[in-house]
Amino acid sequence: MKIFNPEKHTKSEDHKRLYAYCEVAYTIIDFSAAALFVIGSVLFFKENTTYAGTWLFVVGSVLFGLRATIKLYREIGYLRLDDYDDVTKG
């Protein structure tokens, strides 16, 4: 089976569980990053809170980077659950 195949998350109960955990983590990170960006934006309205706003943007950016990491982690997890020969066939 190919990597990044959207049908892979239903292959087995272990696949479903891994997908669910990663989706929860992805959603928490996505929400947190968005919240930090909104709060950081509000902090830019006053000059004395600009420094804190900048740090919230930096942390939010790191969280957005973690989103891709979660997807890669999920795909590696699928590979561990599958037969590695499936990757070369796909």
Sequence and secondary structure as in RCSB ss.txt:
>XXXX:A:sequence
MKIFNPEKHTKSEDHKRLYAYCEVAYTIIDFSAAALFVIGSVLFFKENTTYAGTWLFVVGSVLFGLRATIKLYRE
IGYLRLDDYDDVTKG
>XXXX:A:secstr
  TT GGGGGSSHHHHHHHHHHHHHHHHHHHHHHHHHHHHHHHTTSGGGHHHHHHHHHHHHHHHHHHHHHHHHHH
HHHHHHS THHHHH 
